[in-house]
């Protein structure tokens, strides 16, 4: 893989953000694409509109991974939803997003990136309006699943728009950095925006805010020339069995009871069918041979542990701040600002450290800091000062933000260039799924006792991260 490919893959997936998924390496010219330094067929005049449209779409996607958490108590009170219902409000979006990322890159290639992006934005805006207007919980969950489906279509297409608009490798890398920065800012502002809208207006406002942003992205898209369509294989049996397995497993974790055993059986059968299908497909959605590479296996496990800790704590502490401490939605959102506001800066420092010392050191160091942060949060209870709690969340963000970019970059470097996009999509899908399962498990514990759930979720996250920290010692050290 070229240095440009590595740079693009690294900056395209900052901490707590989805990494790009496509059928090829980010920044790597596809058949029918121009060579670096030549005009891109999808760019008409200035590439600015394409970059702005892509940044808006990526910001919308990442905003919806963090904006909902602080609004959950208000949603529960208004729609009379219990804890399992609130878990599904988050996971209906995340699971659809994660599962469909496996194939969305190939789909964007087949219909053209600009068309896929436009369709995705339209569906996302309509689904957001449906969320805001939902009269009950079933309607909200259905609209959230459609939102996640649209987000999966938008993500690889948005990055493809940037790749097509910038032919020069250096300008392309800088453009992708801006694209990724937009998502980082959205994650940082998500809890605050969600809290402000919920407190000043209603929880419905967190979905209506997507409408003007989505319409602006569509206006910008009209200034971008249509993308070329390219043949790309689709593995529909693999995609369907993966979705069934993930959905059934999450159902079992959230709902419990007798139905959980049936769901676990469905998940097991679906996963077994998935493995059989993937070993026999010429173009599998998940090439299982990738896991024979130690770096890939460790990166997937460590990325999953990172998501369990980050997304799981956002969910649990959003409920703790409001249900136990009695804070408003806005105050709860502000509690996360010191934590999420550091992500962009930590990502930059991490990239510099990886360039100087190699990826293993920042990965191990970052995960160690995150574990220490999780253990420090065990001291939190109802009597702890809110400001102290906000500051105690910072080490988790520092550790997650410092470890994830070099982890992704090392995985991209460990696979052939033609498999880099597939590897990125796999890593991102597994990370999102891990976050969804964490919310399912931690939420089920919170339904019984919030104090117990807080301690247990911290210990589970710390144990998982400790194991992957030890495994990360097997990663390559300093580059030759």
SULVEN-V273801 format. One record per residue. N is the residue number from 1. RES is the residue in three letters. PSI is psi in radians with two decimals (999 if undefined). OMEGA is omega in whole degrees, -180 to 180 (* if undefined). D_LAST is the distance of its C-alpha to the last C-alpha in Angstrom with 2 decimals. Layout:
N&RES&PSI&OMEGA&D_LAST  N&RES&PSI&OMEGA&D_LAST
This chain:
1&UNK&2.44&-179&15.19  2&UNK&2.91&178&15.26  3&UNK&-0.58&178&14.12  4&UNK&-0.75&178&17.81  5&UNK&-0.77&-178&18.12  6&UNK&-0.74&180&15.48  7&UNK&-0.81&-179&17.20  8&UNK&-0.79&-179&20.55  9&UNK&-0.60&-178&19.96  10&UNK&-0.86&-175&18.74  11&UNK&-0.30&-176&21.66  12&UNK&-0.04&-178&24.16  13&UNK&1.21&177&24.35  14&UNK&2.94&-176&24.91  15&UNK&2.41&177&26.13  16&UNK&0.20&178&29.36  17&UNK&2.67&175&29.43  18&UNK&2.48&173&29.36  19&UNK&2.72&-175&26.34  20&UNK&2.59&179&27.27  21&UNK&2.21&176&28.38  22&UNK&3.12&-178&28.93  23&UNK&0.02&180&28.81  24&UNK&3.07&-178&25.68  25&UNK&2.37&175&22.54  26&UNK&2.30&-180&23.53  27&UNK&-0.06&-178&23.44  28&UNK&2.06&-175&23.27  29&UNK&2.35&178&26.49  30&UNK&2.91&173&28.89  31&UNK&2.26&-179&31.50  32&UNK&-0.11&179&34.07  33&UNK&2.74&179&31.83  34&UNK&2.70&173&31.24  35&UNK&2.72&179&28.14  36&UNK&2.40&179&26.29  37&UNK&-0.13&179&28.49  38&UNK&2.70&-179&31.73  39&UNK&2.50&179&34.33  40&UNK&2.46&-178&34.11  41&UNK&-0.44&-178&37.20  42&UNK&-0.02&-177&37.53  43&UNK&2.31&178&37.69  44&UNK&1.93&-179&41.04  45&UNK&-2.33&-179&41.14  46&UNK&2.41&178&39.21  47&UNK&-0.06&-176&36.37  48&UNK&-0.84&180&37.46  49&UNK&-0.66&179&39.81  50&UNK&-0.76&179&37.24  51&UNK&-0.76&-179&34.76  52&UNK&-0.74&179&37.62  53&UNK&-0.76&-179&38.95  54&UNK&-0.71&180&35.57  55&UNK&-0.71&179&35.02  56&UNK&-0.76&180&38.53  57&UNK&-0.77&180&38.08  58&UNK&-0.67&177&34.83  59&UNK&-0.70&178&36.52  60&UNK&-0.77&-179&39.50  61&UNK&-0.86&-176&37.46  62&UNK&-0.54&177&35.60  63&UNK&-0.69&-177&38.80  64&UNK&-0.12&173&40.55  65&UNK&-0.25&-176&38.04  66&UNK&-0.36&-174&39.02  67&UNK&-0.44&-172&42.40  68&UNK&-0.53&-170&44.45  69&UNK&-0.82&-176&43.78  70&UNK&-0.26&179&46.01  71&UNK&-0.07&-174&48.77  72&UNK&-0.80&178&49.06  73&UNK&-0.69&179&51.96  74&UNK&-0.70&177&53.91  75&UNK&-0.76&-180&53.30  76&UNK&-0.73&-179&54.47  77&UNK&-0.70&-176&57.59  78&UNK&-0.74&-176&58.54  79&UNK&0.09&-180&57.97  80&UNK&0.84&-179&58.96  81&UNK&2.38&175&55.68  82&UNK&-3.00&-177&54.68  83&UNK&-0.70&-180&51.23  84&UNK&-0.64&177&50.40  85&UNK&-0.71&179&51.40  86&UNK&-0.64&176&49.12  87&UNK&-0.73&-180&46.20  88&UNK&-0.50&177&46.92  89&UNK&-0.68&178&47.07  90&UNK&-0.83&-170&43.35  91&UNK&-0.42&177&42.31  92&UNK&-0.67&176&44.36  93&UNK&-0.88&-173&42.10  94&UNK&-0.73&-178&38.80  95&UNK&-0.77&178&39.44  96&UNK&-0.73&179&40.57  97&UNK&-0.86&-176&37.58  98&UNK&-0.84&-175&35.06  99&UNK&-0.73&-176&36.67  100&UNK&-0.24&176&37.21  101&UNK&-0.45&-179&33.70  102&UNK&-0.54&-176&32.80  103&UNK&-0.15&-172&34.94  104&UNK&-0.51&178&35.44  105&UNK&-0.78&178&32.64  106&UNK&-0.65&179&34.24  107&UNK&-0.70&178&37.63  108&UNK&-0.65&177&36.62  109&UNK&-0.71&-175&35.56  110&UNK&-0.67&-177&38.90  111&UNK&-0.17&-176&41.14  112&UNK&2.35&-174&39.06  113&UNK&-0.76&-177&36.98  114&UNK&-0.68&178&39.71  115&UNK&-0.79&180&42.41  116&UNK&-0.71&-180&40.48  117&UNK&-0.79&180&39.72  118&UNK&-0.79&178&43.35  119&UNK&-0.74&-180&44.77  120&UNK&-0.76&-180&42.44  121&UNK&-0.77&179&43.48  122&UNK&-0.84&-180&47.17  123&UNK&-0.69&-180&47.04  124&UNK&-0.77&180&45.10  125&UNK&-0.81&180&47.74  126&UNK&-0.71&178&50.62  127&UNK&-0.64&178&49.17  128&UNK&-0.75&177&48.70  129&UNK&-0.70&178&52.36  130&UNK&-0.64&176&53.36  131&UNK&-0.81&-178&51.54  132&UNK&-0.48&-179&53.39  133&UNK&-0.01&-173&56.70  134&UNK&2.16&180&56.30  135&UNK&-0.30&-178&59.64  136&UNK&3.08&-177&58.26  137&UNK&-0.79&-180&55.24  138&UNK&-0.73&180&55.17  139&UNK&-0.66&178&55.13  140&UNK&-0.75&-179&52.34  141&UNK&-0.70&178&50.15  142&UNK&-0.75&180&50.75  143&UNK&-0.62&178&49.86  144&UNK&-0.68&178&46.67  145&UNK&-0.69&177&45.58  146&UNK&-0.68&175&46.29  147&UNK&-0.83&-179&44.27  148&UNK&-0.66&177&41.24  149&UNK&-0.78&179&41.75  150&UNK&-0.68&179&41.90  151&UNK&-0.68&178&38.80  152&UNK&-0.61&177&36.84  153&UNK&-0.61&-176&38.06  154&UNK&-0.67&-170&37.31  155&UNK&-1.04&-180&33.69  156&UNK&-0.56&180&31.90  157&UNK&-0.63&180&34.59  158&UNK&-0.72&178&34.04  159&UNK&-0.62&178&30.37  160&UNK&-0.64&177&31.40  161&UNK&-0.72&179&33.92  162&UNK&-0.75&-180&31.28  163&UNK&-0.69&-179&29.12  164&UNK&-0.56&-176&32.28  165&UNK&-0.45&-176&33.46  166&UNK&1.90&180&30.41  167&UNK&-0.55&-179&29.36  168&UNK&2.26&-177&27.01  169&UNK&-0.71&-179&23.46  170&UNK&-0.81&179&23.30  171&UNK&-0.61&179&26.78  172&UNK&-0.76&-180&26.13  173&UNK&-0.72&178&23.20  174&UNK&-0.66&179&25.49  175&UNK&-0.71&178&28.34  176&UNK&-0.59&176&26.52  177&UNK&-0.73&178&25.66  178&UNK&-0.71&177&29.42  179&UNK&-0.80&-179&30.23  180&UNK&-0.64&-180&28.20  181&UNK&-0.62&177&29.68  182&UNK&-0.69&177&33.12  183&UNK&-0.66&179&32.49  184&UNK&-0.77&178&31.21  185&UNK&-0.69&-180&34.39  186&UNK&-0.71&178&36.51  187&UNK&-0.73&-179&35.19  188&UNK&-0.69&-177&35.85  189&UNK&-0.28&-175&39.32  190&UNK&-0.95&-180&40.29  191&UNK&-0.65&-179&41.95  192&UNK&-0.82&179&43.71  193&UNK&-0.79&179&44.95  194&UNK&-0.74&180&46.07  195&UNK&-0.72&-179&47.86  196&UNK&-0.81&-179&49.54  197&UNK&-0.69&-180&50.81  198&UNK&-0.72&-179&52.01  199&UNK&-0.79&-175&53.82  200&UNK&-0.45&-174&55.33  201&UNK&-1.52&-178&56.13  202&UNK&2.81&175&55.24  203&UNK&-0.41&180&52.38  204&UNK&-0.42&-180&53.19  205&UNK&-0.47&-179&51.88  206&UNK&-0.35&177&48.25  207&UNK&-0.63&180&48.67  208&UNK&-0.45&180&50.93  209&UNK&-0.36&179&48.39  210&UNK&-0.40&-173&46.29  211&UNK&-0.95&180&49.10  212&UNK&-0.61&179&49.00  213&UNK&-0.73&178&45.20  214&UNK&-0.71&179&45.17  215&UNK&-0.66&177&47.98  216&UNK&-0.69&178&46.16  217&UNK&-0.67&179&43.11  218&UNK&-0.67&177&45.52  219&UNK&-0.77&178&47.11  220&UNK&-0.62&-178&43.78  221&UNK&-0.46&179&43.00  222&UNK&-0.29&180&46.16  223&UNK&0.15&179&44.51  224&UNK&2.27&-180&41.60  225&UNK&2.59&180&42.23  226&UNK&2.48&178&42.21  227&UNK&2.72&176&39.00  228&UNK&2.60&173&38.97  229&UNK&2.47&-179&39.44  230&UNK&2.50&178&37.06  231&UNK&2.37&178&37.52  232&UNK&2.27&-178&35.44  233&UNK&2.50&176&36.22  234&UNK&2.41&178&37.58  235&UNK&1.38&-176&37.70  236&UNK&-0.74&177&40.86  237&UNK&-0.74&178&41.65  238&UNK&-0.73&180&38.21  239&UNK&-0.78&-178&38.51  240&UNK&-0.75&180&42.04  241&UNK&-0.60&177&41.39  242&UNK&-0.77&179&38.37  243&UNK&-0.74&-180&40.59  244&UNK&-0.76&-180&43.39  245&UNK&-0.78&-179&41.31  246&UNK&-0.77&-180&39.81  247&UNK&-0.75&-180&43.22  248&UNK&-0.69&179&45.04  249&UNK&-0.74&178&42.61  250&UNK&-0.71&177&42.91  251&UNK&-0.77&-180&46.68  252&UNK&-0.71&-178&46.88  253&UNK&-0.62&-176&44.97  254&UNK&-0.84&-170&47.13  255&UNK&-0.65&180&50.55  256&UNK&-2.86&178&50.80  257&UNK&-2.86&-179&54.10  258&UNK&-0.64&-179&55.27  259&UNK&-0.48&-179&53.59  260&UNK&-0.66&-179&50.19  261&UNK&-0.68&176&50.63  262&UNK&-0.72&-180&51.54  263&UNK&-0.70&178&48.56  264&UNK&-0.64&176&46.22  265&UNK&-0.76&178&47.78  266&UNK&-0.72&179&47.20  267&UNK&-0.74&-179&43.58  268&UNK&-0.78&179&43.05  269&UNK&-0.74&-179&44.78  270&UNK&-0.70&-180&42.97  271&UNK&-0.69&177&39.55  272&UNK&-0.75&178&40.46  273&UNK&-0.67&178&41.67  274&UNK&-0.80&-179&38.47  275&UNK&-0.73&179&36.39  276&UNK&-0.80&-179&38.78  277&UNK&-0.78&-176&38.75  278&UNK&-0.52&179&34.97  279&UNK&-0.28&-175&34.67  280&UNK&-0.19&-178&37.29  281&UNK&2.50&177&36.46  282&UNK&-0.63&178&34.89  283&UNK&1.35&-177&33.30  284&UNK&2.63&178&33.08  285&UNK&-0.49&175&32.68  286&UNK&1.75&177&30.19  287&UNK&1.88&-175&28.32  288&UNK&-0.40&179&28.44  289&UNK&-0.36&179&25.83  290&UNK&-0.55&-175&23.16  291&UNK&-0.15&174&23.87  292&UNK&-0.29&176&22.79  293&UNK&2.12&-176&19.18  294&UNK&-0.72&-179&18.51  295&UNK&-0.74&179&16.53  296&UNK&-0.82&-179&19.47  297&UNK&-0.78&180&22.04  298&UNK&-0.72&-179&20.71  299&UNK&-0.74&179&20.29  300&UNK&-0.77&180&23.86  301&UNK&-0.79&-179&25.28  302&UNK&-0.68&177&23.73  303&UNK&-0.65&177&24.77  304&UNK&-0.78&179&28.21  305&UNK&-0.68&178&28.54  306&UNK&-0.77&-179&27.68  307&UNK&-0.67&178&30.45  308&UNK&-0.80&-178&32.92  309&UNK&-0.83&-173&32.64  310&UNK&-1.01&-177&32.69  311&UNK&-0.63&179&35.26  312&UNK&-0.72&-179&37.24  313&UNK&-0.61&175&37.72  314&UNK&-0.76&-179&38.71  315&UNK&-0.91&-175&41.38  316&UNK&-0.80&-177&42.68  317&UNK&-0.47&173&42.82  318&UNK&-0.73&177&44.45  319&UNK&-0.72&-178&47.26  320&UNK&-0.78&-178&47.33  321&UNK&-0.63&-176&47.69  322&UNK&-0.71&-175&50.64  323&UNK&-0.56&-178&52.35  324&UNK&-0.84&-179&52.05  325&UNK&-0.32&179&51.79  326&UNK&0.39&180&54.04  327&UNK&2.71&173&51.93  328&UNK&2.94&179&52.54  329&UNK&-0.68&179&50.03  330&UNK&-0.79&179&49.17  331&UNK&-0.68&178&48.72  332&UNK&-0.71&178&46.51  333&UNK&-0.71&179&44.34  334&UNK&-0.46&178&44.05  335&UNK&-0.48&-179&42.91  336&UNK&-0.19&-173&39.64  337&UNK&-0.76&176&38.99  338&UNK&-0.56&-179&37.14  339&UNK&-0.98&-174&34.89  340&UNK&-0.46&-177&34.15  341&UNK&-0.29&-178&34.30  342&UNK&-0.16&-170&31.06  343&UNK&-0.83&-176&28.89  344&UNK&-0.82&-179&27.98  345&UNK&-0.68&180&27.02  346&UNK&-0.65&177&24.97  347&UNK&-0.76&-179&23.04  348&UNK&-0.81&179&22.12  349&UNK&-0.67&180&21.07  350&UNK&-0.75&179&18.96  351&UNK&-0.70&179&17.06  352&UNK&-0.71&179&16.46  353&UNK&-0.69&179&15.38  354&UNK&-0.66&179&12.87  355&UNK&-0.56&-177&11.44  356&UNK&-0.72&-172&11.28  357&UNK&-0.07&-174&10.63  358&UNK&2.90&-173&9.23  359&UNK&-0.49&-172&12.11  360&UNK&-0.76&-177&13.37  361&UNK&-0.94&179&14.90  362&UNK&-0.52&178&16.97  363&UNK&-0.89&-179&17.99  364&UNK&-0.76&-179&19.32  365&UNK&-0.77&-179&20.76  366&UNK&-0.78&180&22.44  367&UNK&-0.61&178&23.99  368&UNK&-0.75&178&25.21  369&UNK&-0.70&179&26.91  370&UNK&-0.72&178&28.45  371&UNK&-0.79&178&29.85  372&UNK&-0.69&178&31.30  373&UNK&-0.72&179&32.83  374&UNK&-0.73&179&34.44  375&UNK&-0.62&177&35.90  376&UNK&-0.57&179&37.19  377&UNK&-0.23&176&39.02  378&UNK&-0.32&179&41.02  379&UNK&-0.17&-176&43.15  380&UNK&2.38&171&44.39  381&UNK&-3.02&-176&47.98  382&UNK&-0.40&-179&50.91  383&UNK&-0.10&-179&51.65  384&UNK&2.41&179&48.21  385&UNK&2.38&178&48.29  386&UNK&-0.70&180&46.92  387&UNK&-0.66&177&44.86  388&UNK&-0.68&178&43.36  389&UNK&-0.72&179&42.49  390&UNK&-0.70&180&40.85  391&UNK&-0.58&179&38.69  392&UNK&-0.33&176&37.83  393&UNK&-0.30&-174&36.33  394&UNK&-0.81&-180&33.81  395&UNK&-0.58&177&31.25  396&UNK&-0.79&179&31.05  397&UNK&-0.71&178&30.21  398&UNK&-0.82&-179&27.70  399&UNK&-0.79&-180&25.87  400&UNK&-0.78&-179&26.12  401&UNK&-0.51&-178&25.10  402&UNK&-0.52&-174&22.04  403&UNK&-0.54&-169&20.70  404&UNK&-0.82&-179&21.55  405&UNK&-0.84&177&19.63  406&UNK&-0.47&177&16.06  407&UNK&-0.79&178&17.54  408&UNK&-0.76&-179&18.75  409&UNK&-0.70&-180&15.62  410&UNK&-0.61&177&13.59  411&UNK&-0.74&179&16.56  412&UNK&-0.60&-179&16.66  413&UNK&-0.37&-176&13.12  414&UNK&-0.19&-178&14.13  415&UNK&2.72&177&17.22  416&UNK&2.70&-177&18.18  417&UNK&-0.67&-177&19.21  418&UNK&-0.21&178&22.83  419&UNK&0.00&-174&22.67  420&UNK&-0.74&179&20.99  421&UNK&-0.73&178&24.44  422&UNK&-0.73&180&25.91  423&UNK&-0.71&179&23.23  424&UNK&-0.73&178&23.78  425&UNK&-0.71&179&27.49  426&UNK&-0.83&-179&27.33  427&UNK&-0.77&-178&25.42  428&UNK&-0.74&180&27.87  429&UNK&-0.75&-180&30.89  430&UNK&-0.69&178&30.06  431&UNK&-0.80&-180&29.45  432&UNK&-0.68&178&32.77  433&UNK&-0.71&178&34.53  434&UNK&-0.72&177&33.35  435&UNK&-0.70&179&34.74  436&UNK&-0.76&180&37.98  437&UNK&-0.61&177&38.44  438&UNK&-0.77&179&37.83  439&UNK&-0.69&179&40.59  440&UNK&-0.83&-177&42.79  441&UNK&-0.84&-177&42.48  442&UNK&-0.64&178&42.59  443&UNK&-0.67&178&45.46  444&UNK&-0.66&177&47.45  445&UNK&-0.65&-180&47.17  446&UNK&-0.50&179&48.18  447&UNK&-0.49&179&51.30  448&UNK&-0.80&-179&52.51  449&UNK&2.08&-178&51.50  450&UNK&-0.72&-180&49.31  451&UNK&-0.78&179&48.80  452&UNK&-0.72&180&47.79  453&UNK&-0.67&180&45.51  454&UNK&-0.85&-179&43.73  455&UNK&-0.80&-177&42.99  456&UNK&-0.73&-179&42.12  457&UNK&-0.65&177&39.77  458&UNK&-0.76&-179&37.89  459&UNK&-0.71&178&37.60  460&UNK&-0.80&-180&36.56  461&UNK&-0.74&-180&33.83  462&UNK&-0.70&180&32.60  463&UNK&-0.77&180&32.64  464&UNK&-0.80&180&30.72  465&UNK&-0.60&178&28.01  466&UNK&-0.75&179&27.88  467&UNK&-0.76&-179&27.27  468&UNK&-0.44&174&24.44  469&UNK&-0.79&178&22.89  470&UNK&-0.71&178&22.92  471&UNK&-0.55&-179&21.55  472&UNK&-0.29&176&18.64  473&UNK&-0.26&179&17.45  474&UNK&-0.11&179&16.39  475&UNK&2.75&178&13.91  476&UNK&2.52&178&10.14  477&UNK&-2.36&-177&9.01  478&UNK&2.40&-180&6.48  479&UNK&2.59&176&3.76  480&UNK&999&*&0.00
